[in-house]
């Protein structure tokens, strides 16, 4: 079977999804809203404390917890010798564990304290992830199946963090502005994902752990990899600080909606952070494309001076 046949087969679910959205969804028609009126409503919504506070939480928490070492893939490939088929199989197991965890949380944990639940899930994930990383780095356990099983069960705390941070969207939205609220909050979260990757690339550029170094596999490079993993754990634990911005339960969200003040400064700050973050993300990705700038640390390189020294050697 050629690749074109596989690609064609993958378009079938997409076509079914498009048909379902067009033919099976029933939606009442509403009056058309002008762009000016829409933007006015968006600005008014963004000034509400419950909105800008949650926007700040979604951005800062995702930026910190989403930080992952850029050495994960080369370590898995070179030291653990993870095969693509095994990695794909365990990615399916990971998603199954995630679904089971989400079903269980939705059925039994709706009334839990959101802060405590996210804090506990973060601690569990960091402990499991760090232990597995250090066992791998120091050649204690380098088995692709053990690693796959451990990381699959780590999907449970990840699902918990995703759900408890997502319940906010339901409580904040009112009739008529559901899409706007969803767009604002998910945009803040989605913007932080590539920024955390850029941050990880910049930080890891200071560690002497290139592909050639990892292939050498001596104590020196193991310490460098360990430093990267320690940094990852520190960033994820730092995300706990931002839980103070998260209401404990839906009753607190309702209270914040009723008693929260309006702040044009906070709304403007959210917009400024968004545009600066978006510009920074695009700029760093563009810099990584061109050979003359890909060596810069902000683009994920080792620094142009360091790159020149390596080439001379």
DRENROKOL-883488 format. One record per residue (C-alpha): residue number from 0; residue in one letter; x, y, z. Coordinates in Angstrom, 2 decimals. Each point is the difference from the previous one (the first is absolute). Example, Ala and Ser with C-alpha at 12.3 -4.5 7.8 and 13.67 -1.06 7.14 Angstrom:
 pos code    east   north      up
   0    A   12.30   -4.50    7.80
   1    S    1.37    3.44   -0.66
end
This chain:
 pos code    east   north      up
   0    X    0.00    0.00    0.00
   1    X    1.43    3.34   -1.07
   2    X   -0.02    3.11    2.19
   3    X   -2.61    1.68   -2.19
   4    X   -2.46   -2.80    0.78
   5    X    0.56    0.51    3.72
   6    X   -0.42    3.76   -0.32
   7    X   -3.20   -0.49   -2.00
   8    X   -1.37   -2.37    2.66
   9    X    0.71    2.58    2.70
  10    X   -2.16    2.54   -1.80
  11    X   -3.09   -2.20    0.45
  12    X   -0.51    0.86    3.70
  13    X    0.50    3.67   -0.87
  14    X   -2.73   -0.17   -2.62
  15    X   -2.32   -1.75    2.45
  16    X    0.68    2.70    2.58
  17    X   -0.74    2.72   -2.54
  18    X   -3.25   -1.71   -0.99
  19    X   -1.03   -0.39    3.64
  20    X    0.65    3.67    0.72
  21    X   -2.01    1.06   -3.04
  22    X   -2.93   -2.41    0.01
  23    X   -0.43   -1.34    3.52
  24    X    0.40    3.10    2.16
  25    X   -3.17    1.97    0.74
  26    X    0.58    3.66    0.81
  27    X   -2.51    2.81    0.26
  28    X    0.69    3.03   -2.14
  29    X    0.77    3.22    1.83
  30    X    0.28    3.60   -1.09
  31    X    3.28    0.92   -1.64
  32    X    2.34    1.95    2.28
  33    X    2.17    2.74   -1.48
  34    X    3.75   -0.20    0.43
  35    X    0.04    3.25    1.97
  36    X   -2.64   -1.28    2.41
  37    X    1.84   -3.31    0.36
  38    X    3.28    1.73    0.86
  39    X   -1.81    2.28    2.46
  40    X   -1.42   -3.06    1.77
  41    X    3.42   -1.67   -0.02
  42    X    1.62    3.04    1.61
  43    X   -2.71    0.21    2.63
  44    X    0.33   -3.71    0.75
  45    X    3.78    0.20    0.26
  46    X   -0.26    2.75    2.62
  47    X   -1.90   -2.26    2.40
  48    X    2.23   -1.29    2.78
  49    X   -1.20   -3.57   -0.35
  50    X    1.10    0.03   -3.65
  51    X    3.40    1.71    0.16
  52    X    0.92   -1.89    3.16
  53    X   -0.73   -3.34   -1.64
  54    X    1.78    1.13   -3.17
  55    X    3.07    0.72    2.12
  56    X   -0.30   -3.39    1.69
  57    X   -0.40   -1.93   -3.25
  58    X    2.99    1.72   -1.58
  59    X    2.41   -0.12    2.95
  60    X   -0.92   -3.51    1.12
  61    X    0.26   -1.44   -3.51
  62    X    3.29    1.82   -0.61
  63    X    1.52   -1.49    3.16
  64    X   -1.53   -3.48    0.07
  65    X    0.40   -0.41   -3.77
  66    X    3.78    0.37    0.27
  67    X    1.66   -3.24   -1.15
  68    X    3.64   -0.85   -0.51
  69    X    1.06    0.01   -3.64
  70    X    2.23   -2.98    0.81
  71    X   -2.91   -2.42    0.43
  72    X   -0.03   -1.16   -3.61
  73    X    3.77   -0.52   -0.49
  74    X    0.27   -1.74    3.38
  75    X   -2.89   -2.29   -0.87
  76    X    1.46   -0.76   -3.42
  77    X    3.69   -0.38    0.88
  78    X    0.01   -1.29    3.57
  79    X   -3.31   -1.86    0.27
  80    X   -0.06   -1.11   -3.66
  81    X   -3.75    0.51   -0.21
  82    X   -1.37   -1.46   -3.22
  83    X   -2.58    2.01   -1.99
  84    X   -2.54   -2.84    0.13
  85    X    0.33   -0.30    3.78
  86    X   -0.27    3.77    0.43
  87    X   -3.14    0.07   -2.15
  88    X   -1.57   -2.88    1.92
  89    X    0.61    1.65    3.36
  90    X   -1.30    3.32   -1.30
  91    X   -3.29   -1.80   -0.61
  92    X    0.13   -1.45    3.53
  93    X    0.73    3.51    1.30
  94    X   -3.13    1.36   -1.66
  95    X   -2.10   -2.89    1.34
  96    X    1.24    0.67    3.53
  97    X   -0.77    3.67   -0.49
  98    X   -3.56   -0.75   -1.11
  99    X   -0.60   -2.37    2.93
 100    X    1.35    2.61    2.43
 101    X   -2.21    2.72   -1.48
 102    X   -3.09   -2.21    0.27
 103    X    0.80   -0.84    3.61
 104    X    0.65    3.64    0.91
 105    X   -3.18    1.13   -1.71
 106    X   -2.02   -2.57    1.95
 107    X    1.53    0.10    3.46
 108    X    2.07    3.17    0.39
 109    X   -2.19    2.89   -1.15
 110    X   -0.29    1.38    3.53
 111    X    3.69   -0.21    0.85
 112    X    1.98    3.11    0.85
 113    X    1.52    1.05   -3.33
 114    X    3.16    1.42    1.53
 115    X    0.74   -3.04    2.15
 116    X   -0.78   -2.38   -2.85
 117    X    2.33    1.80   -2.41
 118    X    2.71    0.34    2.64
 119    X   -0.15   -3.71    0.82
 120    X   -0.02   -0.99   -3.66
 121    X    2.99    2.25   -0.70
 122    X    2.00   -1.51    2.85
 123    X   -0.82   -3.56   -1.09
 124    X    0.98    0.72   -3.60
 125    X    3.26    1.74    0.92
 126    X    1.02   -2.84    2.33
 127    X   -0.77   -2.74   -2.55
 128    X    1.55    1.91   -2.89
 129    X    3.15    0.98    1.91
 130    X    0.63   -3.49    1.40
 131    X   -0.31   -1.54   -3.45
 132    X    2.21    2.67   -1.57
 133    X    2.81   -0.39    2.53
 134    X   -0.13   -3.80   -0.13
 135    X    0.43    0.30   -3.75
 136    X    2.72    2.66    0.14
 137    X    2.18   -2.03    2.37
 138    X   -0.50   -3.33   -1.79
 139    X   -1.98   -1.64    2.81
 140    X   -3.05   -0.79   -2.14
 141    X    0.17    0.43   -3.75
 142    X   -2.81   -2.22   -1.15
 143    X   -2.43    1.33   -2.58
 144    X   -2.89   -2.08    1.33
 145    X    0.43    1.07    3.63
 146    X    0.30    3.61   -1.12
 147    X   -3.10   -0.33   -2.18
 148    X   -2.09   -1.48    2.83
 149    X    1.05    2.67    2.50
 150    X   -0.64    2.87   -2.38
 151    X   -3.36   -1.48   -0.99
 152    X   -1.22    0.06    3.59
 153    X    1.31    3.55    0.31
 154    X   -2.91    0.91   -2.27
 155    X   -2.30   -0.14    3.04
 156    X    1.37    3.07    1.82
 157    X    0.31    1.82   -3.33
 158    X   -3.68   -0.66   -0.69
 159    X   -0.86    1.27    3.47
 160    X    1.85    3.27   -0.57
 161    X   -1.64    0.43   -3.40
 162    X   -3.52   -0.57    1.28
 163    X    0.14    2.06    3.17
 164    X    1.48    2.94   -1.87
 165    X   -2.63   -0.40   -2.72
 166    X   -3.07    0.05    2.26
 167    X    0.48    3.76    0.25
 168    X   -1.21    0.54   -3.55
 169    X   -3.41   -1.43    0.80
 170    X   -0.48    2.15    3.09
 171    X    1.21    3.30   -1.49
 172    X   -2.04   -0.06   -3.21
 173    X   -3.46    1.53   -0.16
 174    X   -2.71   -0.52   -2.59
 175    X    1.13    1.63   -3.22
 176    X    3.73    0.37    0.70
 177    X    1.01   -3.64    0.29
 178    X    2.14    0.08   -3.14
 179    X    1.68    3.24    0.99
 180    X    0.91   -1.26    3.47
 181    X    1.29   -3.27   -1.43
 182    X    2.09    1.86   -2.59
 183    X    1.56    2.36    2.55
 184    X    0.96   -2.63    2.55
 185    X    1.19   -2.66   -2.43
 186    X    2.05    2.58   -1.91
 187    X    1.84    0.93    3.19
 188    X    0.71   -3.65    0.67
 189    X    0.96   -0.88   -3.57
 190    X    2.35    2.98   -0.27
 191    X    1.96   -1.25    3.01
 192    X    0.66   -3.43   -1.55
 193    X    2.49    1.10   -2.71
 194    X    1.46    2.61    2.35
 195    X    0.83   -2.71    2.54
 196    X    1.75   -1.91   -2.79
 197    X    2.00    3.10   -0.94
 198    X    0.90    0.47    3.66
 199    X    1.12   -3.62    0.32
 200    X    2.18    0.28   -3.10
 201    X    1.64    3.16    1.32
 202    X    0.71   -1.49    3.44
 203    X    1.22   -3.36   -1.33
 204    X    2.41    1.78   -2.34
 205    X    2.20    0.65    3.04
 206    X    0.41   -3.73    0.71
 207    X    2.76   -1.93   -1.78
 208    X   -2.29   -2.77   -1.18
 209    X    0.06   -0.18   -3.78
 210    X   -0.71   -3.16   -1.97
 211    X    3.73   -0.81   -0.06
 212    X    0.24    0.58    3.75
 213    X   -2.94   -2.32    0.72
 214    X    1.55   -2.67   -2.21
 215    X    3.16    0.25    2.13
 216    X   -2.06   -0.91    3.10
 217    X    2.50    0.83    2.74
 218    X   -0.53    1.50    3.46
 219    X    0.56    3.52   -1.27
 220    X   -2.83   -0.11   -2.52
 221    X   -2.22   -1.87    2.46
 222    X    0.34    2.92    2.40
 223    X   -0.85    2.44   -2.80
 224    X   -3.13   -2.00   -0.85
 225    X   -0.88   -0.15    3.70
 226    X    0.27    3.79    0.25
 227    X   -2.48    0.28   -2.85
 228    X   -2.39   -2.38    1.77
 229    X    0.37    1.91    3.28
 230    X   -0.88    3.21   -1.83
 231    X   -3.07   -1.68   -1.48
 232    X   -1.18   -1.15    3.42
 233    X    0.62    3.46    1.45
 234    X   -2.10    1.70   -2.66
 235    X   -2.85   -2.46    0.45
 236    X    0.06    0.46    3.77
 237    X    0.09    3.77   -0.48
 238    X   -3.39   -0.29   -1.71
 239    X   -1.45   -0.64    3.47
 240    X    0.59    3.67    0.82
 241    X   -2.62    1.06   -2.53
 242    X   -2.72   -2.10    1.61
 243    X   -0.79    3.04    2.15
 244    X   -1.66    1.44   -3.12
 245    X   -2.24   -3.06   -0.32
 246    X   -3.37    0.02    1.83
 247    X   -0.42   -3.01    2.26
 248    X   -3.38   -1.05   -1.38
 249    X   -2.83    1.20   -2.23
 250    X   -1.63    1.88    2.91
 251    X    3.13    2.15    0.22
 252    X   -0.21    0.70   -3.74
 253    X   -3.62    1.16    0.35
 254    X    0.96    2.23    2.93
 255    X    2.90    1.46   -1.97
 256    X   -2.32    0.76   -2.92
 257    X   -2.42    1.83    2.28
 258    X    2.44    1.93    2.19
 259    X    3.04    0.40   -2.27
 260    X    0.87    3.49   -1.17
 261    X    0.76    1.24   -3.51
 262    X    3.57    0.85   -1.00
 263    X    0.93    1.52   -3.34
 264    X    3.68   -0.19    0.99
 265    X   -0.18   -3.76    0.59
 266    X   -1.83   -0.51   -3.29
 267    X    2.61    2.05   -1.85
 268    X    2.77   -1.97    1.71
 269    X   -1.49   -3.27   -1.25
 270    X   -0.04    1.35   -3.56
 271    X    3.57    1.30    0.25
 272    X    1.27   -3.35    1.31
 273    X   -1.86   -1.78   -2.79
 274    X    1.49    2.10   -2.81
 275    X    3.50    0.00    1.50
 276    X   -0.13   -3.76    0.56
 277    X   -1.34   -0.67   -3.48
 278    X    2.65    2.22   -1.59
 279    X    2.76   -1.63    2.05
 280    X   -1.18   -3.46   -0.98
 281    X   -0.09    0.83   -3.72
 282    X    3.38    1.76    0.18
 283    X    1.79   -2.87    1.75
 284    X   -1.43   -2.52   -2.45
 285    X    1.12    2.13   -2.94
 286    X    3.49    0.35    1.50
 287    X    0.31   -3.78    0.30
 288    X   -0.58   -0.40   -3.75
 289    X    2.99    1.98   -1.29
 290    X    3.53   -1.41    0.52
 291    X    1.42    3.41    0.91
 292    X   -2.41    0.43    2.94
 293    X   -0.83   -3.60    0.98
 294    X    3.06   -0.01    2.27
 295    X   -1.52    2.68    2.26
 296    X   -1.10   -1.23    3.42
 297    X   -3.47    1.53   -0.37
 298    X   -0.38   -2.15   -3.13
 299    X    1.07   -3.16    1.83
 300    X    3.66    0.09   -1.05
 301    X    3.09   -0.23    2.17
 302    X    1.03    3.58   -0.67
 303    X    1.74    1.13   -3.17
 304    X    3.43    0.22    1.69
 305    X   -0.37   -3.53    1.39
 306    X   -1.14   -1.29   -3.39
 307    X    3.08    1.52   -1.67
 308    X    2.30   -1.66    2.55
 309    X   -1.68   -3.37   -0.54
 310    X    0.39    0.30   -3.77
 311    X    3.72    0.89    0.37
 312    X    0.54   -3.06    2.15
end
